[in-house]
Amino acid sequence: MMNNQPLENDIQSPSILFRLNGGLYCADSRHISTIMELPEYTTLPDTPPYITGIFPLRGNSITMFDLRAALKQRSLSEEFDEFTAMLDARKQDHVNWVSALEHSIESGERFPLATDPHQCKLGKWYDHFKTDSSELAAHLTKMENPHRRLHEAALRAQQCNEHNSWDGVINCKKAIFNEVHDEYMPKVLDVLESAKEIFRAREFHEMVLVLSGETSLGIVVDEVLSVEMVEEEVLGTQQQLMSRSPYIQRIVKSPNYNELILEINVPAIMRSGEDAAAQRNAAASAV
């Protein structure tokens, strides 16, 4: 008598979708026992870069498998450092801009910097900046008006030359500069400085997909988004992906996202975790 029951591997199961360095990834939910925020952990010495620590969970010790490191992507700390360094540079740009405006007013020389808020480095970055954080996006909108007014001030200062008296020209330019120095610049700098902490709070809440079975391994990801069904996207690039990384097995898609999704190879991650544990045990025994 034929057994018409579907094999376990033939049964489609939902996938866990998550973010990693801005990209969209997923893992078969059959491999995952627990989804949790990354707790306090202990770092491990003499381990591969992708084994970053260990933490207790329900009487067991979970080894952390950092998927960013395994895929040779920058760490969250590096991403935060780059973001804050960029914001600091854009802050300094505008301190320099205001100094140049002051020099132009005092010397009568032509103002040489951007008068269009979309043409400075901050404006160009902001016009193309995308984030999944509604809080960060809403916060940065507070910069738009003072940033626009700051840059327009250079044009307004030029219009002061239309006054009939020299005193009128000087007083007009001083009033505009005081607005820039005391109102617009501080608001722009404050928004950029506060954005650092919003970015840290938003992005630095890593999560862990604890694997099922006896592996005692947890995959560290940026943010878990949803649990849903996915289907394979046939692009003919699977072999190239697998040759670049053993931890990516195929491309899938979801009706809820416009992006393509990279499905991770959980068994390959398990093997890497087991190999790292074996190496660590061998090193400990040799001591």
C-alpha positions as protocol buffer text, in pm:
chain_id: "A"
residue {
  index: 1
  type: MET
  ca { x: 0 y: 0 z: 0 }
}
residue {
  index: 2
  type: MET
  ca { x: 142 y: 338 z: -103 }
}
residue {
  index: 3
  type: ASN
  ca { x: 211 y: 591 z: 170 }
}
residue {
  index: 4
  type: ASN
  ca { x: 71 y: 920 z: 41 }
}
residue {
  index: 5
  type: GLN
  ca { x: 183 y: 1123 z: 341 }
}
residue {
  index: 6
  type: PRO
  ca { x: 424 y: 1404 z: 233 }
}
residue {
  index: 7
  type: LEU
  ca { x: 782 y: 1375 z: 346 }
}
residue {
  index: 8
  type: GLU
  ca { x: 887 y: 1620 z: 617 }
}
residue {
  index: 9
  type: ASN
  ca { x: 1128 y: 1798 z: 382 }
}
residue {
  index: 10
  type: ASP
  ca { x: 849 y: 1842 z: 126 }
}
residue {
  index: 11
  type: ILE
  ca { x: 623 y: 2028 z: 369 }
}
residue {
  index: 12
  type: GLN
  ca { x: 656 y: 2400 z: 316 }
}
residue {
  index: 13
  type: SER
  ca { x: 711 y: 2592 z: 636 }
}
residue {
  index: 14
  type: PRO
  ca { x: 717 y: 2966 z: 704 }
}
residue {
  index: 15
  type: SER
  ca { x: 1044 y: 3156 z: 710 }
}
residue {
  index: 16
  type: ILE
  ca { x: 1174 y: 3405 z: 962 }
}
residue {
  index: 17
  type: LEU
  ca { x: 1261 y: 3731 z: 784 }
}
residue {
  index: 18
  type: PHE
  ca { x: 1528 y: 3957 z: 930 }
}
residue {
  index: 19
  type: ARG
  ca { x: 1755 y: 4249 z: 847 }
}
residue {
  index: 20
  type: LEU
  ca { x: 2131 y: 4231 z: 826 }
}
residue {
  index: 21
  type: ASN
  ca { x: 2340 y: 4535 z: 730 }
}
residue {
  index: 22
  type: GLY
  ca { x: 2043 y: 4682 z: 545 }
}
residue {
  index: 23
  type: GLY
  ca { x: 1976 y: 4364 z: 347 }
}
residue {
  index: 24
  type: LEU
  ca { x: 1680 y: 4128 z: 374 }
}
residue {
  index: 25
  type: TYR
  ca { x: 1743 y: 3765 z: 475 }
}
residue {
  index: 26
  type: CYS
  ca { x: 1542 y: 3469 z: 595 }
}
residue {
  index: 27
  type: ALA
  ca { x: 1579 y: 3134 z: 769 }
}
residue {
  index: 28
  type: ASP
  ca { x: 1355 y: 2828 z: 762 }
}
residue {
  index: 29
  type: SER
  ca { x: 1154 y: 2840 z: 1085 }
}
residue {
  index: 30
  type: ARG
  ca { x: 1189 y: 2462 z: 1129 }
}
residue {
  index: 31
  type: HIS
  ca { x: 1549 y: 2522 z: 1236 }
}
residue {
  index: 32
  type: ILE
  ca { x: 1463 y: 2790 z: 1494 }
}
residue {
  index: 33
  type: SER
  ca { x: 1345 y: 2725 z: 1848 }
}
residue {
  index: 34
  type: THR
  ca { x: 1359 y: 3074 z: 2001 }
}
residue {
  index: 35
  type: ILE
  ca { x: 1366 y: 3436 z: 1882 }
}
residue {
  index: 36
  type: MET
  ca { x: 1497 y: 3679 z: 2142 }
}
residue {
  index: 37
  type: GLU
  ca { x: 1684 y: 4004 z: 2192 }
}
residue {
  index: 38
  type: LEU
  ca { x: 2056 y: 3957 z: 2242 }
}
residue {
  index: 39
  type: PRO
  ca { x: 2117 y: 3939 z: 2618 }
}
residue {
  index: 40
  type: GLU
  ca { x: 2434 y: 4017 z: 2811 }
}
residue {
  index: 41
  type: TYR
  ca { x: 2702 y: 3774 z: 2702 }
}
residue {
  index: 42
  type: THR
  ca { x: 3057 y: 3664 z: 2770 }
}
residue {
  index: 43
  type: THR
  ca { x: 3314 y: 3697 z: 2493 }
}
residue {
  index: 44
  type: LEU
  ca { x: 3514 y: 3390 z: 2396 }
}
residue {
  index: 45
  type: PRO
  ca { x: 3890 y: 3396 z: 2336 }
}
residue {
  index: 46
  type: ASP
  ca { x: 4067 y: 3212 z: 2054 }
}
residue {
  index: 47
  type: THR
  ca { x: 3759 y: 3168 z: 1833 }
}
residue {
  index: 48
  type: PRO
  ca { x: 3684 y: 3249 z: 1468 }
}
residue {
  index: 49
  type: PRO
  ca { x: 3557 y: 3605 z: 1407 }
}
residue {
  index: 50
  type: TYR
  ca { x: 3201 y: 3482 z: 1365 }
}
residue {
  index: 51
  type: ILE
  ca { x: 3192 y: 3321 z: 1712 }
}
residue {
  index: 52
  type: THR
  ca { x: 3150 y: 3629 z: 1928 }
}
residue {
  index: 53
  type: GLY
  ca { x: 3035 y: 3509 z: 2268 }
}
residue {
  index: 54
  type: ILE
  ca { x: 2822 y: 3285 z: 2482 }
}
residue {
  index: 55
  type: PHE
  ca { x: 2515 y: 3337 z: 2704 }
}
residue {
  index: 56
  type: PRO
  ca { x: 2294 y: 3118 z: 2925 }
}
residue {
  index: 57
  type: LEU
  ca { x: 1942 y: 3015 z: 2820 }
}
residue {
  index: 58
  type: ARG
  ca { x: 1716 y: 2775 z: 3010 }
}
residue {
  index: 59
  type: GLY
  ca { x: 2004 y: 2588 z: 3170 }
}
residue {
  index: 60
  type: ASN
  ca { x: 2204 y: 2569 z: 2849 }
}
residue {
  index: 61
  type: SER
  ca { x: 2492 y: 2773 z: 2706 }
}
residue {
  index: 62
  type: ILE
  ca { x: 2422 y: 2931 z: 2367 }
}
residue {
  index: 63
  type: THR
  ca { x: 2718 y: 3010 z: 2144 }
}
residue {
  index: 64
  type: MET
  ca { x: 2670 y: 3324 z: 1933 }
}
residue {
  index: 65
  type: PHE
  ca { x: 2720 y: 3293 z: 1558 }
}
residue {
  index: 66
  type: ASP
  ca { x: 2759 y: 3648 z: 1421 }
}
residue {
  index: 67
  type: LEU
  ca { x: 2613 y: 3635 z: 1070 }
}
residue {
  index: 68
  type: ARG
  ca { x: 2759 y: 3974 z: 974 }
}
residue {
  index: 69
  type: ALA
  ca { x: 3110 y: 3847 z: 1048 }
}
residue {
  index: 70
  type: ALA
  ca { x: 3045 y: 3516 z: 872 }
}
residue {
  index: 71
  type: LEU
  ca { x: 2934 y: 3702 z: 558 }
}
residue {
  index: 72
  type: LYS
  ca { x: 3235 y: 3937 z: 588 }
}
residue {
  index: 73
  type: GLN
  ca { x: 3017 y: 4242 z: 641 }
}
residue {
  index: 74
  type: ARG
  ca { x: 3102 y: 4538 z: 863 }
}
residue {
  index: 75
  type: SER
  ca { x: 3000 y: 4506 z: 1227 }
}
residue {
  index: 76
  type: LEU
  ca { x: 2729 y: 4715 z: 1389 }
}
residue {
  index: 77
  type: SER
  ca { x: 2997 y: 4901 z: 1583 }
}
residue {
  index: 78
  type: GLU
  ca { x: 3177 y: 4986 z: 1262 }
}
residue {
  index: 79
  type: GLU
  ca { x: 2850 y: 5097 z: 1103 }
}
residue {
  index: 80
  type: PHE
  ca { x: 2776 y: 5322 z: 1402 }
}
residue {
  index: 81
  type: ASP
  ca { x: 3127 y: 5468 z: 1397 }
}
residue {
  index: 82
  type: GLU
  ca { x: 3097 y: 5544 z: 1024 }
}
residue {
  index: 83
  type: PHE
  ca { x: 2755 y: 5704 z: 1072 }
}
residue {
  index: 84
  type: THR
  ca { x: 2866 y: 5923 z: 1362 }
}
residue {
  index: 85
  type: ALA
  ca { x: 3190 y: 6021 z: 1186 }
}
residue {
  index: 86
  type: MET
  ca { x: 2986 y: 6127 z: 883 }
}
residue {
  index: 87
  type: LEU
  ca { x: 2750 y: 6335 z: 1099 }
}
residue {
  index: 88
  type: ASP
  ca { x: 3044 y: 6498 z: 1278 }
}
residue {
  index: 89
  type: ALA
  ca { x: 3195 y: 6588 z: 941 }
}
residue {
  index: 90
  type: ARG
  ca { x: 2867 y: 6742 z: 822 }
}
residue {
  index: 91
  type: LYS
  ca { x: 2842 y: 6939 z: 1148 }
}
residue {
  index: 92
  type: GLN
  ca { x: 3192 y: 7076 z: 1094 }
}
residue {
  index: 93
  type: ASP
  ca { x: 3102 y: 7163 z: 734 }
}
residue {
  index: 94
  type: HIS
  ca { x: 2830 y: 7393 z: 859 }
}
residue {
  index: 95
  type: VAL
  ca { x: 3043 y: 7549 z: 1131 }
}
residue {
  index: 96
  type: ASN
  ca { x: 3291 y: 7628 z: 852 }
}
residue {
  index: 97
  type: TRP
  ca { x: 3005 y: 7754 z: 632 }
}
residue {
  index: 98
  type: VAL
  ca { x: 2896 y: 8004 z: 896 }
}
residue {
  index: 99
  type: SER
  ca { x: 3257 y: 8118 z: 944 }
}
residue {
  index: 100
  type: ALA
  ca { x: 3286 y: 8172 z: 569 }
}
residue {
  index: 101
  type: LEU
  ca { x: 2965 y: 8376 z: 572 }
}
residue {
  index: 102
  type: GLU
  ca { x: 3100 y: 8592 z: 851 }
}
residue {
  index: 103
  type: HIS
  ca { x: 3423 y: 8649 z: 658 }
}
residue {
  index: 104
  type: SER
  ca { x: 3229 y: 8736 z: 344 }
}
residue {
  index: 105
  type: ILE
  ca { x: 3018 y: 8990 z: 530 }
}
residue {
  index: 106
  type: GLU
  ca { x: 3316 y: 9152 z: 702 }
}
residue {
  index: 107
  type: SER
  ca { x: 3544 y: 9159 z: 398 }
}
residue {
  index: 108
  type: GLY
  ca { x: 3292 y: 9222 z: 125 }
}
residue {
  index: 109
  type: GLU
  ca { x: 3430 y: 8926 z: -70 }
}
residue {
  index: 110
  type: ARG
  ca { x: 3202 y: 8699 z: -270 }
}
residue {
  index: 111
  type: PHE
  ca { x: 3061 y: 8411 z: -66 }
}
residue {
  index: 112
  type: PRO
  ca { x: 3217 y: 8094 z: -215 }
}
residue {
  index: 113
  type: LEU
  ca { x: 3012 y: 7810 z: -64 }
}
residue {
  index: 114
  type: ALA
  ca { x: 2675 y: 7647 z: -140 }
}
residue {
  index: 115
  type: THR
  ca { x: 2365 y: 7863 z: -116 }
}
residue {
  index: 116
  type: ASP
  ca { x: 2139 y: 7574 z: -220 }
}
residue {
  index: 117
  type: PRO
  ca { x: 2066 y: 7341 z: 77 }
}
residue {
  index: 118
  type: HIS
  ca { x: 2051 y: 7044 z: -161 }
}
residue {
  index: 119
  type: GLN
  ca { x: 2401 y: 7104 z: -296 }
}
residue {
  index: 120
  type: CYS
  ca { x: 2606 y: 7085 z: 25 }
}
residue {
  index: 121
  type: LYS
  ca { x: 2730 y: 6744 z: 138 }
}
residue {
  index: 122
  type: LEU
  ca { x: 2466 y: 6724 z: 413 }
}
residue {
  index: 123
  type: GLY
  ca { x: 2185 y: 6806 z: 171 }
}
residue {
  index: 124
  type: LYS
  ca { x: 2305 y: 6553 z: -85 }
}
residue {
  index: 125
  type: TRP
  ca { x: 2328 y: 6285 z: 185 }
}
residue {
  index: 126
  type: TYR
  ca { x: 1989 y: 6367 z: 333 }
}
residue {
  index: 127
  type: ASP
  ca { x: 1813 y: 6370 z: -4 }
}
residue {
  index: 128
  type: HIS
  ca { x: 1923 y: 6008 z: -62 }
}
residue {
  index: 129
  type: PHE
  ca { x: 1917 y: 5877 z: 295 }
}
residue {
  index: 130
  type: LYS
  ca { x: 1677 y: 5589 z: 363 }
}
residue {
  index: 131
  type: THR
  ca { x: 1602 y: 5427 z: 695 }
}
residue {
  index: 132
  type: ASP
  ca { x: 1355 y: 5174 z: 832 }
}
residue {
  index: 133
  type: SER
  ca { x: 1334 y: 5382 z: 1150 }
}
residue {
  index: 134
  type: SER
  ca { x: 1033 y: 5613 z: 1146 }
}
residue {
  index: 135
  type: GLU
  ca { x: 1170 y: 5779 z: 1460 }
}
residue {
  index: 136
  type: LEU
  ca { x: 1503 y: 5865 z: 1295 }
}
residue {
  index: 137
  type: ALA
  ca { x: 1331 y: 5980 z: 975 }
}
residue {
  index: 138
  type: ALA
  ca { x: 1091 y: 6205 z: 1169 }
}
residue {
  index: 139
  type: HIS
  ca { x: 1376 y: 6346 z: 1376 }
}
residue {
  index: 140
  type: LEU
  ca { x: 1583 y: 6440 z: 1071 }
}
residue {
  index: 141
  type: THR
  ca { x: 1290 y: 6634 z: 923 }
}
residue {
  index: 142
  type: LYS
  ca { x: 1342 y: 6886 z: 1207 }
}
residue {
  index: 143
  type: MET
  ca { x: 1662 y: 6985 z: 1029 }
}
residue {
  index: 144
  type: GLU
  ca { x: 1500 y: 7073 z: 696 }
}
residue {
  index: 145
  type: ASN
  ca { x: 1372 y: 7425 z: 770 }
}
residue {
  index: 146
  type: PRO
  ca { x: 1673 y: 7561 z: 965 }
}
residue {
  index: 147
  type: HIS
  ca { x: 1910 y: 7402 z: 712 }
}
residue {
  index: 148
  type: ARG
  ca { x: 1725 y: 7565 z: 424 }
}
residue {
  index: 149
  type: ARG
  ca { x: 1713 y: 7900 z: 604 }
}
residue {
  index: 150
  type: LEU
  ca { x: 2084 y: 7879 z: 684 }
}
residue {
  index: 151
  type: HIS
  ca { x: 2184 y: 7838 z: 321 }
}
residue {
  index: 152
  type: GLU
  ca { x: 1936 y: 8097 z: 197 }
}
residue {
  index: 153
  type: ALA
  ca { x: 2091 y: 8348 z: 437 }
}
residue {
  index: 154
  type: ALA
  ca { x: 2389 y: 8390 z: 204 }
}
residue {
  index: 155
  type: LEU
  ca { x: 2155 y: 8506 z: -72 }
}
residue {
  index: 156
  type: ARG
  ca { x: 1968 y: 8733 z: 166 }
}
residue {
  index: 157
  type: ALA
  ca { x: 2297 y: 8885 z: 277 }
}
residue {
  index: 158
  type: GLN
  ca { x: 2376 y: 8970 z: -86 }
}
residue {
  index: 159
  type: GLN
  ca { x: 2040 y: 9144 z: -117 }
}
residue {
  index: 160
  type: CYS
  ca { x: 2138 y: 9370 z: 172 }
}
residue {
  index: 161
  type: ASN
  ca { x: 2359 y: 9556 z: -74 }
}
residue {
  index: 162
  type: GLU
  ca { x: 2042 y: 9711 z: -217 }
}
residue {
  index: 163
  type: HIS
  ca { x: 2002 y: 9935 z: 89 }
}
residue {
  index: 164
  type: ASN
  ca { x: 2053 y: 10305 z: 18 }
}
residue {
  index: 165
  type: SER
  ca { x: 2294 y: 10364 z: 306 }
}
residue {
  index: 166
  type: TRP
  ca { x: 2614 y: 10190 z: 415 }
}
residue {
  index: 167
  type: ASP
  ca { x: 2481 y: 10163 z: 770 }
}
residue {
  index: 168
  type: GLY
  ca { x: 2168 y: 9997 z: 633 }
}
residue {
  index: 169
  type: VAL
  ca { x: 2379 y: 9742 z: 445 }
}
residue {
  index: 170
  type: ILE
  ca { x: 2590 y: 9664 z: 753 }
}
residue {
  index: 171
  type: ASN
  ca { x: 2294 y: 9636 z: 990 }
}
residue {
  index: 172
  type: CYS
  ca { x: 2105 y: 9413 z: 746 }
}
residue {
  index: 173
  type: LYS
  ca { x: 2398 y: 9174 z: 707 }
}
residue {
  index: 174
  type: LYS
  ca { x: 2465 y: 9164 z: 1082 }
}
residue {
  index: 175
  type: ALA
  ca { x: 2102 y: 9081 z: 1154 }
}
residue {
  index: 176
  type: ILE
  ca { x: 2108 y: 8796 z: 903 }
}
residue {
  index: 177
  type: PHE
  ca { x: 2436 y: 8661 z: 1038 }
}
residue {
  index: 178
  type: ASN
  ca { x: 2302 y: 8668 z: 1394 }
}
residue {
  index: 179
  type: GLU
  ca { x: 2000 y: 8464 z: 1282 }
}
residue {
  index: 180
  type: VAL
  ca { x: 2230 y: 8209 z: 1122 }
}
residue {
  index: 181
  type: HIS
  ca { x: 2474 y: 8194 z: 1413 }
}
residue {
  index: 182
  type: ASP
  ca { x: 2226 y: 8201 z: 1699 }
}
residue {
  index: 183
  type: GLU
  ca { x: 1926 y: 8018 z: 1553 }
}
residue {
  index: 184
  type: TYR
  ca { x: 1974 y: 7814 z: 1236 }
}
residue {
  index: 185
  type: MET
  ca { x: 2319 y: 7667 z: 1292 }
}
residue {
  index: 186
  type: PRO
  ca { x: 2249 y: 7550 z: 1654 }
}
residue {
  index: 187
  type: LYS
  ca { x: 1929 y: 7377 z: 1540 }
}
residue {
  index: 188
  type: VAL
  ca { x: 2105 y: 7193 z: 1257 }
}
residue {
  index: 189
  type: LEU
  ca { x: 2391 y: 7086 z: 1484 }
}
residue {
  index: 190
  type: ASP
  ca { x: 2153 y: 6974 z: 1758 }
}
residue {
  index: 191
  type: VAL
  ca { x: 1947 y: 6758 z: 1520 }
}
residue {
  index: 192
  type: LEU
  ca { x: 2261 y: 6590 z: 1387 }
}
residue {
  index: 193
  type: GLU
  ca { x: 2401 y: 6527 z: 1734 }
}
residue {
  index: 194
  type: SER
  ca { x: 2073 y: 6382 z: 1862 }
}
residue {
  index: 195
  type: ALA
  ca { x: 2049 y: 6161 z: 1552 }
}
residue {
  index: 196
  type: LYS
  ca { x: 2350 y: 5966 z: 1678 }
}
residue {
  index: 197
  type: GLU
  ca { x: 2170 y: 5841 z: 1988 }
}
residue {
  index: 198
  type: ILE
  ca { x: 1849 y: 5770 z: 1797 }
}
residue {
  index: 199
  type: PHE
  ca { x: 2052 y: 5568 z: 1547 }
}
residue {
  index: 200
  type: ARG
  ca { x: 2224 y: 5380 z: 1829 }
}
residue {
  index: 201
  type: ALA
  ca { x: 1898 y: 5304 z: 2009 }
}
residue {
  index: 202
  type: ARG
  ca { x: 1726 y: 5202 z: 1687 }
}
residue {
  index: 203
  type: GLU
  ca { x: 2001 y: 4989 z: 1535 }
}
residue {
  index: 204
  type: PHE
  ca { x: 2182 y: 4849 z: 1838 }
}
residue {
  index: 205
  type: HIS
  ca { x: 1925 y: 4599 z: 1957 }
}
residue {
  index: 206
  type: GLU
  ca { x: 2058 y: 4284 z: 1796 }
}
residue {
  index: 207
  type: MET
  ca { x: 1846 y: 3972 z: 1807 }
}
residue {
  index: 208
  type: VAL
  ca { x: 1927 y: 3602 z: 1820 }
}
residue {
  index: 209
  type: LEU
  ca { x: 1770 y: 3311 z: 1637 }
}
residue {
  index: 210
  type: VAL
  ca { x: 1840 y: 3019 z: 1867 }
}
residue {
  index: 211
  type: LEU
  ca { x: 1865 y: 2700 z: 1666 }
}
residue {
  index: 212
  type: SER
  ca { x: 1664 y: 2392 z: 1753 }
}
residue {
  index: 213
  type: GLY
  ca { x: 1818 y: 2053 z: 1827 }
}
residue {
  index: 214
  type: GLU
  ca { x: 2137 y: 1995 z: 2020 }
}
residue {
  index: 215
  type: THR
  ca { x: 2357 y: 2255 z: 1852 }
}
residue {
  index: 216
  type: SER
  ca { x: 2333 y: 2520 z: 2130 }
}
residue {
  index: 217
  type: LEU
  ca { x: 2394 y: 2784 z: 1866 }
}
residue {
  index: 218
  type: GLY
  ca { x: 2230 y: 3123 z: 1819 }
}
residue {
  index: 219
  type: ILE
  ca { x: 2249 y: 3328 z: 1498 }
}
residue {
  index: 220
  type: VAL
  ca { x: 2297 y: 3698 z: 1573 }
}
residue {
  index: 221
  type: VAL
  ca { x: 2104 y: 3928 z: 1334 }
}
residue {
  index: 222
  type: ASP
  ca { x: 2015 y: 4298 z: 1329 }
}
residue {
  index: 223
  type: GLU
  ca { x: 1637 y: 4285 z: 1352 }
}
residue {
  index: 224
  type: VAL
  ca { x: 1366 y: 4022 z: 1309 }
}
residue {
  index: 225
  type: LEU
  ca { x: 1083 y: 4150 z: 1090 }
}
residue {
  index: 226
  type: SER
  ca { x: 820 y: 3880 z: 1043 }
}
residue {
  index: 227
  type: VAL
  ca { x: 737 y: 3513 z: 1002 }
}
residue {
  index: 228
  type: GLU
  ca { x: 577 y: 3434 z: 666 }
}
residue {
  index: 229
  type: MET
  ca { x: 575 y: 3208 z: 365 }
}
residue {
  index: 230
  type: VAL
  ca { x: 828 y: 3276 z: 88 }
}
residue {
  index: 231
  type: GLU
  ca { x: 879 y: 3129 z: -256 }
}
residue {
  index: 232
  type: GLU
  ca { x: 1189 y: 3078 z: -467 }
}
residue {
  index: 233
  type: GLU
  ca { x: 1291 y: 3349 z: -712 }
}
residue {
  index: 234
  type: VAL
  ca { x: 1446 y: 3189 z: -1019 }
}
residue {
  index: 235
  type: LEU
  ca { x: 1728 y: 3416 z: -1134 }
}
residue {
  index: 236
  type: GLY
  ca { x: 1994 y: 3165 z: -1224 }
}
residue {
  index: 237
  type: THR
  ca { x: 2234 y: 3309 z: -967 }
}
residue {
  index: 238
  type: GLN
  ca { x: 2212 y: 3049 z: -694 }
}
residue {
  index: 239
  type: GLN
  ca { x: 2542 y: 2884 z: -784 }
}
residue {
  index: 240
  type: GLN
  ca { x: 2723 y: 3218 z: -783 }
}
residue {
  index: 241
  type: LEU
  ca { x: 2580 y: 3299 z: -441 }
}
residue {
  index: 242
  type: MET
  ca { x: 2681 y: 2965 z: -294 }
}
residue {
  index: 243
  type: SER
  ca { x: 3029 y: 2995 z: -439 }
}
residue {
  index: 244
  type: ARG
  ca { x: 3068 y: 3333 z: -270 }
}
residue {
  index: 245
  type: SER
  ca { x: 2938 y: 3218 z: 67 }
}
residue {
  index: 246
  type: PRO
  ca { x: 2846 y: 2872 z: 196 }
}
residue {
  index: 247
  type: TYR
  ca { x: 2593 y: 3038 z: 426 }
}
residue {
  index: 248
  type: ILE
  ca { x: 2357 y: 3156 z: 146 }
}
residue {
  index: 249
  type: GLN
  ca { x: 2162 y: 2884 z: -33 }
}
residue {
  index: 250
  type: ARG
  ca { x: 1906 y: 3056 z: -255 }
}
residue {
  index: 251
  type: ILE
  ca { x: 1710 y: 3370 z: -341 }
}
residue {
  index: 252
  type: VAL
  ca { x: 1346 y: 3390 z: -238 }
}
residue {
  index: 253
  type: LYS
  ca { x: 1070 y: 3650 z: -250 }
}
residue {
  index: 254
  type: SER
  ca { x: 773 y: 3755 z: -43 }
}
residue {
  index: 255
  type: PRO
  ca { x: 456 y: 3938 z: -150 }
}
residue {
  index: 256
  type: ASN
  ca { x: 507 y: 4174 z: 144 }
}
residue {
  index: 257
  type: TYR
  ca { x: 850 y: 4303 z: 34 }
}
residue {
  index: 258
  type: ASN
  ca { x: 976 y: 4444 z: -292 }
}
residue {
  index: 259
  type: GLU
  ca { x: 1333 y: 4339 z: -214 }
}
residue {
  index: 260
  type: LEU
  ca { x: 1484 y: 4004 z: -298 }
}
residue {
  index: 261
  type: ILE
  ca { x: 1556 y: 3791 z: 7 }
}
residue {
  index: 262
  type: LEU
  ca { x: 1865 y: 3580 z: 68 }
}
residue {
  index: 263
  type: GLU
  ca { x: 1789 y: 3253 z: 245 }
}
residue {
  index: 264
  type: ILE
  ca { x: 2063 y: 3140 z: 480 }
}
residue {
  index: 265
  type: ASN
  ca { x: 2189 y: 2783 z: 487 }
}
residue {
  index: 266
  type: VAL
  ca { x: 2126 y: 2687 z: 849 }
}
residue {
  index: 267
  type: PRO
  ca { x: 2288 y: 2339 z: 827 }
}
residue {
  index: 268
  type: ALA
  ca { x: 2609 y: 2504 z: 699 }
}
residue {
  index: 269
  type: ILE
  ca { x: 2600 y: 2743 z: 995 }
}
residue {
  index: 270
  type: MET
  ca { x: 2551 y: 2449 z: 1230 }
}
residue {
  index: 271
  type: ARG
  ca { x: 2856 y: 2276 z: 1083 }
}
residue {
  index: 272
  type: SER
  ca { x: 3069 y: 2589 z: 1122 }
}
residue {
  index: 273
  type: GLY
  ca { x: 2955 y: 2624 z: 1482 }
}
residue {
  index: 274
  type: GLU
  ca { x: 3038 y: 2261 z: 1554 }
}
residue {
  index: 275
  type: ASP
  ca { x: 3380 y: 2298 z: 1389 }
}
residue {
  index: 276
  type: ALA
  ca { x: 3456 y: 2606 z: 1598 }
}
residue {
  index: 277
  type: ALA
  ca { x: 3350 y: 2427 z: 1917 }
}
residue {
  index: 278
  type: ALA
  ca { x: 3571 y: 2130 z: 1830 }
}
residue {
  index: 279
  type: GLN
  ca { x: 3868 y: 2357 z: 1768 }
}
residue {
  index: 280
  type: ARG
  ca { x: 3808 y: 2538 z: 2096 }
}
residue {
  index: 281
  type: ASN
  ca { x: 3785 y: 2208 z: 2287 }
}
residue {
  index: 282
  type: ALA
  ca { x: 4100 y: 2079 z: 2122 }
}
residue {
  index: 283
  type: ALA
  ca { x: 4288 y: 2398 z: 2213 }
}
residue {
  index: 284
  type: ALA
  ca { x: 4165 y: 2376 z: 2572 }
}
residue {
  index: 285
  type: SER
  ca { x: 4277 y: 2013 z: 2598 }
}
residue {
  index: 286
  type: ALA
  ca { x: 4623 y: 2100 z: 2468 }
}
residue {
  index: 287
  type: VAL
  ca { x: 4681 y: 2356 z: 2741 }
}
